[in-house]
Structure formats: structure tokens, C-alpha cells
Amino acid sequence: MTMALLDRGDTRVSVSPAQWLRETTAAVRVSFTWFGVRKTLTPEQKNQAAETFGAESDFLSARKKLLDTKHDAYKAVTAVRGKVIAYWKSLTLPYPEPGIRPIRQHEVPGFNEQMAQFRDELEEAVIKLPSLRQLFAVSCDFPNVEPPDYLSQLNPAIYEQEKARVAAHFEEAVRLAEQAFVSEFAKLIEHLTERLSTDGTDDRKVFRNSAITNLTEFFERFRQLNVSSNHDLDALVENAKRIVQGVEPQELRDNNNLRQHIAAQLSGVQSVLDGMLVDRPRRRIVRNQTQGG
């Protein structure tokens, strides 16, 4: 069984990846208040539209557009939401409960501060939609996913069931994290390898800096969030890191031999990742044990 090291006071102990995740992270939830841009028409409005198109109202589906989604003011508002989601996911891992993601405990203060900045940024963007200022908002909270202590006194049997349910959730979270890392890593390696390869001609494919920088950013995020559940994946990431370490995008554009060398090495990484994607176990569904079955 794969184990992880956990600092407990002055000692370091070996624990399972799920227990390590449980003791070193906090649950964080990000919520949006978001005004819908379309509204379903009333029966009277549908009848009027049906008459216009010569159709039966019962077979007509129509909605009224409330906002111009192509307007720069609305795009600015949605851009903030995109940044919030990207930031939240960059510092957190998947979790079986919708809307909740574990974050490393030491990241909580910085995360909370950044979310406050995002709220201010969203408010500034929404000001340009004056009649809708109260209809767009973002918030975050840190829900407790552990069973409450009082339950151990109130009903010890249910308390034990809840402890088992939470433990199963963190086991599932480890699997979800591993699957997410493998999937993202495979896409990045596949993209970079494809950009470096040739189609049998001397023509080179367009190679952007992001093909390298996205991969190096993944390495850093993997280092920060990795739960050490798969030694093979850890080794593969380190191998890929060594392959591209110190390589600049411009070098790959200018040096054909270097391109071929890097592409050949990354192809080996890609083939192993493909095997991981094929062989990974089907995701188990974690059920509430208090419901039985």
C-alpha cells in the first residue's frame, strides 16, 4: 500500500494518501449568484410568436434574451467568473461532493485574500450593468466535512457510520485527484509531442511558448497538490520534467535535432500515460452508508 509522510508535532508518521489528504486540507466551496441571460416566454408571448411563424404554440419553444452576451460589459463580468473558477481549481483537488474541493490548509489565508480581490473586481465590472448590480456575486466558505463531535454522544452508531462515509469520500478524492492529474498530464504531453513532430515533410508545425510553459506550470501544481498515491505517476512526472528542464521554446524552434530528440523521449512518456488512462479502474460511486446498499 502506498504511504505518505505526515508531520504530527515533532514526529513524522506514515499514513495512507487518503488520511494525509484528510489531515492536511480544508474543504472550500465557491458559490456564484448569477443572473440568467434568457427568460422563458409567457403563454401569451408564445402564442404571439406562434402566430408570427405560423406554428402551433404547443410545439414552439421560445425564450426572451435579457442581456446582450456579446457586449463588452457582460464579457467583462463573465471573465471574472472564469478567473475565479480557474484560480479555485488551480489550488484545489477534486472531491466526491459537488461544489466542494480540498485545499491545502496553509493556502487558505492567501486564497481568502485573493477571493476578496475577485469580489471587488466583480463588483467593479458589474457597475457597468447598473440595473443588475445586485444580481451577480461570488462568495466562498469552508464547510466542515467531518462528522460533528456531538454525534458521538447522541448516537455512537450513526457517528461511526459518518466517520466511515467521510473516510470513503477521501479515498475517492485520492482516486479523483490521480485521475485528474493523469488526464491533464497526458493531454499536455500529447500536445507538445504533436507540436514537435513532423508529418514526413520538412514543414514544421506552429509551436507556441504555451506548449512548454503549460507543462512546467503543471509540474509545479503537481508538486504542490500531489497526494503521493501512485509512485509510477510520480516517477513519470519527474522523467518528463528532466526531459524538458532548461529547454527554451525558441531552442525548439531553431534546433531540429533537439526537437526530434525531445519528441522521441516524450513519446515514451506518452505511451506509458496512455496505458494509465486505459488501465485505470472505473470510478467507484461513494454512497451514503446510512442509507444502506
CYANA upper distance limits for C-alpha pairs under 8 A (distance plus 0.5 A):
  1 MET  CA     16 SER  CA      8.31
  2 THR  CA     16 SER  CA      7.14
  2 THR  CA     17 PRO  CA      7.73
  2 THR  CA    228 SER  CA      8.06
  2 THR  CA    229 SER  CA      6.45
  2 THR  CA    230 ASN  CA      7.67
  2 THR  CA    231 HIS  CA      8.28
  3 MET  CA     14 SER  CA      6.36
  3 MET  CA     15 VAL  CA      5.90
  3 MET  CA     16 SER  CA      5.23
  3 MET  CA     17 PRO  CA      6.54
  3 MET  CA    228 SER  CA      8.01
  3 MET  CA    229 SER  CA      7.90
  4 ALA  CA     14 SER  CA      5.94
  4 ALA  CA     15 VAL  CA      5.82
  4 ALA  CA     16 SER  CA      6.34
  4 ALA  CA     17 PRO  CA      6.14
  4 ALA  CA     20 TRP  CA      7.11
  4 ALA  CA    227 VAL  CA      8.06
  4 ALA  CA    228 SER  CA      6.84
  4 ALA  CA    229 SER  CA      8.41
  5 LEU  CA     12 ARG  CA      6.66
  5 LEU  CA     13 VAL  CA      6.04
  5 LEU  CA     14 SER  CA      5.16
  5 LEU  CA     15 VAL  CA      6.75
  5 LEU  CA     20 TRP  CA      8.10
  6 LEU  CA     12 ARG  CA      5.87
  6 LEU  CA     13 VAL  CA      5.83
  6 LEU  CA     14 SER  CA      6.76
  6 LEU  CA     15 VAL  CA      7.26
  6 LEU  CA     20 TRP  CA      6.88
  7 ASP  CA     11 THR  CA      6.45
  7 ASP  CA     12 ARG  CA      4.98
  7 ASP  CA     13 VAL  CA      7.05
  8 ARG  CA     12 ARG  CA      6.41
  8 ARG  CA     13 VAL  CA      7.64
 15 VAL  CA     19 GLN  CA      6.57
 15 VAL  CA     20 TRP  CA      6.66
 16 SER  CA     20 TRP  CA      6.66
 17 PRO  CA     21 LEU  CA      6.57
 17 PRO  CA    171 GLU  CA      8.46
 17 PRO  CA    174 VAL  CA      7.36
 17 PRO  CA    227 VAL  CA      6.19
 17 PRO  CA    228 SER  CA      6.92
 17 PRO  CA    229 SER  CA      6.24
 18 ALA  CA     22 ARG  CA      6.61
 18 ALA  CA    167 ALA  CA      8.05
 18 ALA  CA    170 PHE  CA      5.72
 18 ALA  CA    171 GLU  CA      5.57
 18 ALA  CA    173 ALA  CA      8.02
 18 ALA  CA    174 VAL  CA      6.45
 18 ALA  CA    227 VAL  CA      8.47
 19 GLN  CA     23 GLU  CA      6.65
 19 GLN  CA    167 ALA  CA      8.39
 19 GLN  CA    170 PHE  CA      7.96
 20 TRP  CA     24 THR  CA      6.56
 20 TRP  CA    227 VAL  CA      7.95
 21 LEU  CA     25 THR  CA      6.36
 21 LEU  CA    170 PHE  CA      7.63
 21 LEU  CA    174 VAL  CA      8.21
 21 LEU  CA    227 VAL  CA      7.26
 22 ARG  CA     26 ALA  CA      8.39
 22 ARG  CA    170 PHE  CA      7.04
 24 THR  CA    104 ARG  CA      6.44
 24 THR  CA    105 GLN  CA      6.47
 25 THR  CA    102 PRO  CA      6.10
 25 THR  CA    103 ILE  CA      5.58
 25 THR  CA    104 ARG  CA      4.78
 25 THR  CA    105 GLN  CA      5.37
 26 ALA  CA    102 PRO  CA      5.88
 26 ALA  CA    103 ILE  CA      5.83
 26 ALA  CA    104 ARG  CA      6.84
 26 ALA  CA    105 GLN  CA      6.12
 26 ALA  CA    108 VAL  CA      8.42
 26 ALA  CA    142 PHE  CA      7.52
 27 ALA  CA    100 ILE  CA      6.68
 27 ALA  CA    101 ARG  CA      6.14
 27 ALA  CA    102 PRO  CA      5.02
 27 ALA  CA    103 ILE  CA      6.73
 27 ALA  CA    142 PHE  CA      5.94
 27 ALA  CA    143 PRO  CA      6.46
 27 ALA  CA    144 ASN  CA      7.34
 27 ALA  CA    145 VAL  CA      7.44
 28 VAL  CA    100 ILE  CA      6.17
 28 VAL  CA    101 ARG  CA      6.05
 28 VAL  CA    102 PRO  CA      6.62
 28 VAL  CA    103 ILE  CA      7.11
 28 VAL  CA    140 CYS  CA      7.47
 28 VAL  CA    141 ASP  CA      6.35
 28 VAL  CA    142 PHE  CA      4.99
 28 VAL  CA    143 PRO  CA      7.05
 29 ARG  CA     99 GLY  CA      6.22
 29 ARG  CA    100 ILE  CA      5.29
 29 ARG  CA    101 ARG  CA      7.06
 29 ARG  CA    140 CYS  CA      5.94
 29 ARG  CA    141 ASP  CA      5.90
 29 ARG  CA    142 PHE  CA      6.66
 29 ARG  CA    143 PRO  CA      7.75
 30 VAL  CA     88 TRP  CA      8.23
 30 VAL  CA     99 GLY  CA      7.43
 30 VAL  CA    100 ILE  CA      8.18
 30 VAL  CA    138 VAL  CA      7.73
 30 VAL  CA    139 SER  CA      6.33
 30 VAL  CA    140 CYS  CA      4.86
 30 VAL  CA    141 ASP  CA      7.25
 31 SER  CA     99 GLY  CA      8.41
 31 SER  CA    138 VAL  CA      6.21
 31 SER  CA    139 SER  CA      5.78
 31 SER  CA    140 CYS  CA      6.52
 32 PHE  CA    136 PHE  CA      7.81
 32 PHE  CA    137 ALA  CA      6.14
 32 PHE  CA    138 VAL  CA      4.99
 32 PHE  CA    139 SER  CA      6.97
 33 THR  CA    135 LEU  CA      6.88
 33 THR  CA    136 PHE  CA      5.61
 33 THR  CA    137 ALA  CA      5.34
 33 THR  CA    138 VAL  CA      6.76
 34 TRP  CA    135 LEU  CA      6.56
 34 TRP  CA    136 PHE  CA      5.33
 34 TRP  CA    137 ALA  CA      7.24
 35 PHE  CA    135 LEU  CA      5.94
 35 PHE  CA    136 PHE  CA      6.73
 36 GLY  CA     66 LEU  CA      8.37
 37 VAL  CA     65 LYS  CA      6.56
 37 VAL  CA     66 LEU  CA      5.62
 37 VAL  CA     67 LEU  CA      5.72
 37 VAL  CA     68 ASP  CA      8.38
 37 VAL  CA     69 THR  CA      7.99
 38 ARG  CA     63 ARG  CA      6.71
 38 ARG  CA     64 LYS  CA      5.96
 38 ARG  CA     65 LYS  CA      4.95
 38 ARG  CA     66 LEU  CA      5.76
 38 ARG  CA     67 LEU  CA      7.81
 39 LYS  CA     63 ARG  CA      5.89
 39 LYS  CA     64 LYS  CA      5.59
 39 LYS  CA     65 LYS  CA      6.97
 39 LYS  CA     66 LEU  CA      7.36
 40 THR  CA     62 ALA  CA      7.08
 40 THR  CA     63 ARG  CA      4.89
 40 THR  CA     64 LYS  CA      6.69
 41 LEU  CA     45 GLN  CA      6.14
 41 LEU  CA     46 LYS  CA      6.53
 41 LEU  CA     62 ALA  CA      6.78
 41 LEU  CA     63 ARG  CA      5.72
 41 LEU  CA     64 LYS  CA      6.66
 42 THR  CA     46 LYS  CA      6.71
 43 PRO  CA     47 ASN  CA      6.70
 44 GLU  CA     48 GLN  CA      6.83
 45 GLN  CA     49 ALA  CA      6.70
 46 LYS  CA     50 ALA  CA      6.49
 46 LYS  CA     57 SER  CA      6.46
 46 LYS  CA     60 LEU  CA      7.71
 46 LYS  CA     61 SER  CA      8.35
 46 LYS  CA     62 ALA  CA      7.37
 47 ASN  CA     51 GLU  CA      6.73
 47 ASN  CA     56 GLU  CA      8.49
 47 ASN  CA     57 SER  CA      5.91
 48 GLN  CA     52 THR  CA      6.92
 49 ALA  CA     53 PHE  CA      6.96
 49 ALA  CA     57 SER  CA      8.35
 50 ALA  CA     54 GLY  CA      6.18
 50 ALA  CA     55 ALA  CA      5.27
 50 ALA  CA     56 GLU  CA      6.39
 50 ALA  CA     57 SER  CA      5.72
 50 ALA  CA     60 LEU  CA      7.33
 51 GLU  CA     55 ALA  CA      6.85
 51 GLU  CA     56 GLU  CA      8.40
 55 ALA  CA     59 PHE  CA      7.98
 55 ALA  CA     60 LEU  CA      7.59
 56 GLU  CA     60 LEU  CA      7.00
 67 LEU  CA     74 TYR  CA      8.48
 68 ASP  CA     74 TYR  CA      7.82
 69 THR  CA     74 TYR  CA      6.38
 69 THR  CA     75 LYS  CA      7.27
 70 LYS  CA     74 TYR  CA      7.56
 70 LYS  CA     75 LYS  CA      7.16
 71 HIS  CA     75 LYS  CA      6.76
 72 ASP  CA     76 ALA  CA      6.60
 73 ALA  CA     77 VAL  CA      7.10
 73 ALA  CA    125 ALA  CA      7.51
 73 ALA  CA    126 VAL  CA      8.22
 73 ALA  CA    128 LYS  CA      6.58
 73 ALA  CA    129 LEU  CA      7.44
 74 TYR  CA     78 THR  CA      6.88
 74 TYR  CA    126 VAL  CA      8.48
 74 TYR  CA    129 LEU  CA      8.09
 75 LYS  CA     79 ALA  CA      6.46
 76 ALA  CA     80 VAL  CA      7.11
 76 ALA  CA    125 ALA  CA      6.59
 77 VAL  CA     81 ARG  CA      7.35
 77 VAL  CA    122 LEU  CA      6.76
 77 VAL  CA    125 ALA  CA      5.89
 77 VAL  CA    126 VAL  CA      6.70
 78 THR  CA     82 GLY  CA      6.81
 79 ALA  CA     83 LYS  CA      6.83
 80 VAL  CA     84 VAL  CA      6.72
 80 VAL  CA    118 PHE  CA      7.58
 80 VAL  CA    121 GLU  CA      7.64
 80 VAL  CA    122 LEU  CA      6.54
 81 ARG  CA     85 ILE  CA      6.79
 81 ARG  CA    122 LEU  CA      8.38
 82 GLY  CA     86 ALA  CA      6.64
 83 LYS  CA     87 TYR  CA      6.48
 84 VAL  CA     88 TRP  CA      6.55
 84 VAL  CA    115 MET  CA      8.03
 84 VAL  CA    118 PHE  CA      7.36
 85 ILE  CA     89 LYS  CA      6.63
 86 ALA  CA     90 SER  CA      6.54
 87 TYR  CA     91 LEU  CA      7.13
 88 TRP  CA     92 THR  CA      6.83
 89 LYS  CA     93 LEU  CA      7.40
 89 LYS  CA    101 ARG  CA      8.49
 90 SER  CA    221 ARG  CA      7.78
 91 LEU  CA    103 ILE  CA      6.75
 91 LEU  CA    104 ARG  CA      8.28
 91 LEU  CA    107 GLU  CA      8.35
 91 LEU  CA    221 ARG  CA      8.23
 91 LEU  CA    225 LEU  CA      8.07
 92 THR  CA    101 ARG  CA      6.26
 92 THR  CA    102 PRO  CA      5.90
 92 THR  CA    103 ILE  CA      5.15
 92 THR  CA    104 ARG  CA      7.89
 92 THR  CA    225 LEU  CA      7.87
 93 LEU  CA    101 ARG  CA      6.03
 93 LEU  CA    102 PRO  CA      5.99
 93 LEU  CA    103 ILE  CA      7.34
 93 LEU  CA    173 ALA  CA      8.13
 93 LEU  CA    177 ALA  CA      6.37
 93 LEU  CA    225 LEU  CA      7.85
 94 PRO  CA    100 ILE  CA      8.26
 94 PRO  CA    101 ARG  CA      5.88
 94 PRO  CA    102 PRO  CA      7.55
 94 PRO  CA    173 ALA  CA      6.53
 94 PRO  CA    176 LEU  CA      6.41
 94 PRO  CA    177 ALA  CA      6.29
 94 PRO  CA    180 ALA  CA      8.40
 95 TYR  CA    100 ILE  CA      6.74
 95 TYR  CA    101 ARG  CA      5.78
 95 TYR  CA    102 PRO  CA      7.37
 95 TYR  CA    169 HIS  CA      7.87
 95 TYR  CA    170 PHE  CA      8.04
 95 TYR  CA    172 GLU  CA      7.85
 95 TYR  CA    173 ALA  CA      5.32
 95 TYR  CA    176 LEU  CA      7.54
 96 PRO  CA    100 ILE  CA      8.43
 96 PRO  CA    169 HIS  CA      6.73
 96 PRO  CA    172 GLU  CA      7.20
 96 PRO  CA    173 ALA  CA      6.79
 96 PRO  CA    286 VAL  CA      8.03
103 ILE  CA    107 GLU  CA      7.33
103 ILE  CA    108 VAL  CA      7.62
104 ARG  CA    108 VAL  CA      7.50
104 ARG  CA    225 LEU  CA      8.21
107 GLU  CA    111 PHE  CA      6.52
108 VAL  CA    112 ASN  CA      6.52
109 PRO  CA    113 GLU  CA      6.74
110 GLY  CA    114 GLN  CA      6.66
111 PHE  CA    115 MET  CA      6.65
112 ASN  CA    116 ALA  CA      6.87
112 ASN  CA    140 CYS  CA      8.47
113 GLU  CA    117 GLN  CA      7.07
114 GLN  CA    118 PHE  CA      6.77
115 MET  CA    119 ARG  CA      6.69
115 MET  CA    139 SER  CA      8.15
115 MET  CA    140 CYS  CA      8.02
116 ALA  CA    120 ASP  CA      6.91
117 GLN  CA    121 GLU  CA      6.67
118 PHE  CA    122 LEU  CA      6.54
119 ARG  CA    123 GLU  CA      6.69
119 ARG  CA    137 ALA  CA      7.67
119 ARG  CA    138 VAL  CA      6.67
119 ARG  CA    139 SER  CA      8.04
120 ASP  CA    124 GLU  CA      6.75
121 GLU  CA    125 ALA  CA      6.79
122 LEU  CA    126 VAL  CA      6.59
122 LEU  CA    136 PHE  CA      8.42
122 LEU  CA    137 ALA  CA      7.68
122 LEU  CA    138 VAL  CA      8.41
123 GLU  CA    127 ILE  CA      6.73
123 GLU  CA    133 ARG  CA      8.08
123 GLU  CA    137 ALA  CA      8.11
124 GLU  CA    128 LYS  CA      8.06
125 ALA  CA    129 LEU  CA      8.25
126 VAL  CA    130 PRO  CA      7.50
126 VAL  CA    132 LEU  CA      7.84
126 VAL  CA    133 ARG  CA      6.10
126 VAL  CA    136 PHE  CA      7.67
127 ILE  CA    133 ARG  CA      6.64
129 LEU  CA    133 ARG  CA      6.83
132 LEU  CA    136 PHE  CA      7.88
145 VAL  CA    166 VAL  CA      7.73
146 GLU  CA    163 LYS  CA      7.90
146 GLU  CA    166 VAL  CA      7.06
147 PRO  CA    151 LEU  CA      7.83
147 PRO  CA    159 TYR  CA      7.27
147 PRO  CA    162 GLU  CA      6.36
147 PRO  CA    163 LYS  CA      6.77
147 PRO  CA    166 VAL  CA      8.14
148 PRO  CA    152 SER  CA      8.27
149 ASP  CA    153 GLN  CA      8.14
150 TYR  CA    154 LEU  CA      6.75
151 LEU  CA    155 ASN  CA      6.08
151 LEU  CA    156 PRO  CA      7.12
151 LEU  CA    158 ILE  CA      7.85
151 LEU  CA    159 TYR  CA      5.98
152 SER  CA    156 PRO  CA      5.02
152 SER  CA    157 ALA  CA      8.39
152 SER  CA    158 ILE  CA      8.33
152 SER  CA    159 TYR  CA      5.71
152 SER  CA    160 GLU  CA      8.30
155 ASN  CA    159 TYR  CA      6.75
156 PRO  CA    160 GLU  CA      6.71
157 ALA  CA    161 GLN  CA      6.86
158 ILE  CA    162 GLU  CA      6.64
158 ILE  CA    290 THR  CA      7.90
159 TYR  CA    163 LYS  CA      6.70
160 GLU  CA    164 ALA  CA      6.72
161 GLN  CA    165 ARG  CA      6.65
161 GLN  CA    289 GLN  CA      6.93
161 GLN  CA    290 THR  CA      6.97
162 GLU  CA    166 VAL  CA      6.64
162 GLU  CA    289 GLN  CA      8.20
162 GLU  CA    290 THR  CA      8.19
163 LYS  CA    167 ALA  CA      6.65
164 ALA  CA    168 ALA  CA      6.63
164 ALA  CA    289 GLN  CA      8.41
165 ARG  CA    169 HIS  CA      6.73
165 ARG  CA    286 VAL  CA      8.45
165 ARG  CA    287 ARG  CA      8.30
165 ARG  CA    288 ASN  CA      6.82
165 ARG  CA    289 GLN  CA      6.78
166 VAL  CA    170 PHE  CA      6.90
167 ALA  CA    171 GLU  CA      6.81
168 ALA  CA    172 GLU  CA      6.67
168 ALA  CA    286 VAL  CA      7.24
169 HIS  CA    173 ALA  CA      6.57
169 HIS  CA    286 VAL  CA      7.09
170 PHE  CA    174 VAL  CA      6.73
171 GLU  CA    175 ARG  CA      7.12
172 GLU  CA    176 LEU  CA      6.63
172 GLU  CA    284 ARG  CA      7.86
172 GLU  CA    286 VAL  CA      7.79
173 ALA  CA    177 ALA  CA      6.52
174 VAL  CA    178 GLU  CA      6.72
174 VAL  CA    227 VAL  CA      7.52
174 VAL  CA    229 SER  CA      7.59
175 ARG  CA    179 GLN  CA      6.65
175 ARG  CA    283 ARG  CA      8.23
176 LEU  CA    180 ALA  CA      6.55
176 LEU  CA    283 ARG  CA      8.40
177 ALA  CA    181 PHE  CA      6.67
177 ALA  CA    227 VAL  CA      8.42
178 GLU  CA    182 VAL  CA      6.65
178 GLU  CA    229 SER  CA      7.73
178 GLU  CA    230 ASN  CA      8.03
179 GLN  CA    183 SER  CA      6.54
179 GLN  CA    280 ARG  CA      8.39
180 ALA  CA    184 GLU  CA      6.61
181 PHE  CA    185 PHE  CA      6.36
181 PHE  CA    222 PHE  CA      7.99
182 VAL  CA    186 ALA  CA      6.46
182 VAL  CA    233 LEU  CA      8.04
182 VAL  CA    273 LEU  CA      7.46
182 VAL  CA    276 MET  CA      7.91
182 VAL  CA    277 LEU  CA      7.67
183 SER  CA    187 LYS  CA      6.84
183 SER  CA    277 LEU  CA      7.67
184 GLU  CA    188 LEU  CA      6.81
185 PHE  CA    189 ILE  CA      6.65
185 PHE  CA    215 LEU  CA      8.32
185 PHE  CA    218 PHE  CA      7.99
186 ALA  CA    190 GLU  CA      6.42
186 ALA  CA    270 GLN  CA      6.97
186 ALA  CA    273 LEU  CA      6.42
186 ALA  CA    274 ASP  CA      7.75
187 LYS  CA    191 HIS  CA      6.55
188 LEU  CA    192 LEU  CA      6.69
188 LEU  CA    211 ALA  CA      7.91
188 LEU  CA    214 ASN  CA      7.92
188 LEU  CA    215 LEU  CA      6.69
189 ILE  CA    193 THR  CA      6.48
189 ILE  CA    215 LEU  CA      8.16
189 ILE  CA    266 LEU  CA      7.33
189 ILE  CA    269 VAL  CA      8.22
189 ILE  CA    270 GLN  CA      6.78
190 GLU  CA    194 GLU  CA      6.53
190 GLU  CA    270 GLN  CA      6.97
191 HIS  CA    195 ARG  CA      6.68
191 HIS  CA    211 ALA  CA      7.64
192 LEU  CA    196 LEU  CA      6.74
192 LEU  CA    211 ALA  CA      6.05
192 LEU  CA    212 ILE  CA      7.73
192 LEU  CA    263 ALA  CA      8.46
193 THR  CA    197 SER  CA      6.65
193 THR  CA    263 ALA  CA      5.74
193 THR  CA    266 LEU  CA      6.84
193 THR  CA    267 SER  CA      7.14
194 GLU  CA    198 THR  CA      8.49
195 ARG  CA    205 LYS  CA      6.35
195 ARG  CA    206 VAL  CA      7.34
195 ARG  CA    207 PHE  CA      6.41
196 LEU  CA    204 ARG  CA      8.38
196 LEU  CA    205 LYS  CA      7.70
196 LEU  CA    207 PHE  CA      7.91
196 LEU  CA    252 LEU  CA      8.41
196 LEU  CA    259 ARG  CA      6.26
196 LEU  CA    260 GLN  CA      7.54
196 LEU  CA    262 ILE  CA      8.38
196 LEU  CA    263 ALA  CA      6.30
197 SER  CA    204 ARG  CA      8.38
197 SER  CA    205 LYS  CA      8.23
197 SER  CA    259 ARG  CA      8.09
197 SER  CA    260 GLN  CA      7.46
197 SER  CA    263 ALA  CA      6.89
198 THR  CA    202 ASP  CA      7.72
198 THR  CA    203 ASP  CA      7.50
198 THR  CA    204 ARG  CA      6.79
198 THR  CA    205 LYS  CA      7.66
199 ASP  CA    203 ASP  CA      8.28
207 PHE  CA    211 ALA  CA      7.67
207 PHE  CA    249 PRO  CA      8.41
207 PHE  CA    253 ARG  CA      7.68
208 ARG  CA    212 ILE  CA      8.43
208 ARG  CA    249 PRO  CA      7.94
209 ASN  CA    213 THR  CA      6.72
209 ASN  CA    249 PRO  CA      6.04
210 SER  CA    214 ASN  CA      5.87
211 ALA  CA    215 LEU  CA      7.20
212 ILE  CA    216 THR  CA      6.87
212 ILE  CA    244 VAL  CA      8.48
212 ILE  CA    249 PRO  CA      7.23
213 THR  CA    217 GLU  CA      6.57
214 ASN  CA    218 PHE  CA      6.73
215 LEU  CA    219 PHE  CA      6.89
216 THR  CA    220 GLU  CA      7.03
216 THR  CA    241 LYS  CA      8.13
217 GLU  CA    221 ARG  CA      6.78
218 PHE  CA    222 PHE  CA      6.41
219 PHE  CA    223 ARG  CA      6.69
219 PHE  CA    237 VAL  CA      7.72
219 PHE  CA    241 LYS  CA      7.64
220 GLU  CA    224 GLN  CA      6.85
221 ARG  CA    225 LEU  CA      6.52
221 ARG  CA    226 ASN  CA      8.40
222 PHE  CA    226 ASN  CA      5.62
228 SER  CA    234 ASP  CA      7.69
230 ASN  CA    234 ASP  CA      6.87
231 HIS  CA    235 ALA  CA      6.62
232 ASP  CA    236 LEU  CA      6.64
233 LEU  CA    237 VAL  CA      6.64
234 ASP  CA    238 GLU  CA      6.83
235 ALA  CA    239 ASN  CA      6.63
236 LEU  CA    240 ALA  CA      6.74
236 LEU  CA    269 VAL  CA      7.27
237 VAL  CA    241 LYS  CA      6.55
238 GLU  CA    242 ARG  CA      6.74
239 ASN  CA    243 ILE  CA      6.84
239 ASN  CA    269 VAL  CA      8.40
240 ALA  CA    244 VAL  CA      7.01
240 ALA  CA    266 LEU  CA      7.39
240 ALA  CA    269 VAL  CA      7.43
241 LYS  CA    245 GLN  CA      6.25
243 ILE  CA    262 ILE  CA      7.27
243 ILE  CA    265 GLN  CA      7.63
243 ILE  CA    266 LEU  CA      8.05
244 VAL  CA    262 ILE  CA      7.86
247 VAL  CA    251 GLU  CA      7.38
247 VAL  CA    252 LEU  CA      8.12
248 GLU  CA    252 LEU  CA      7.28
249 PRO  CA    253 ARG  CA      7.03
250 GLN  CA    254 ASP  CA      6.71
251 GLU  CA    255 ASN  CA      6.24
251 GLU  CA    258 LEU  CA      8.24
252 LEU  CA    256 ASN  CA      7.42
252 LEU  CA    258 LEU  CA      6.78
252 LEU  CA    259 ARG  CA      5.82
253 ARG  CA    259 ARG  CA      8.14
255 ASN  CA    259 ARG  CA      6.88
256 ASN  CA    260 GLN  CA      6.79
257 ASN  CA    261 HIS  CA      6.63
258 LEU  CA    262 ILE  CA      6.59
259 ARG  CA    263 ALA  CA      6.48
260 GLN  CA    264 ALA  CA      6.55
261 HIS  CA    265 GLN  CA      6.91
262 ILE  CA    266 LEU  CA      6.58
263 ALA  CA    267 SER  CA      6.55
264 ALA  CA    268 GLY  CA      7.36
265 GLN  CA    269 VAL  CA      7.37
266 LEU  CA    270 GLN  CA      6.58
267 SER  CA    271 SER  CA      6.71
268 GLY  CA    272 VAL  CA      7.09
269 VAL  CA    273 LEU  CA      6.80
270 GLN  CA    274 ASP  CA      6.58
271 SER  CA    275 GLY  CA      6.96
272 VAL  CA    276 MET  CA      6.94
273 LEU  CA    277 LEU  CA      6.77
274 ASP  CA    278 VAL  CA      6.81
275 GLY  CA    279 ASP  CA      6.43
276 MET  CA    280 ARG  CA      6.20
287 ARG  CA    291 GLN  CA      8.43
287 ARG  CA    293 GLY  CA      8.27
288 ASN  CA    292 GLY  CA      7.82
289 GLN  CA    293 GLY  CA      7.62
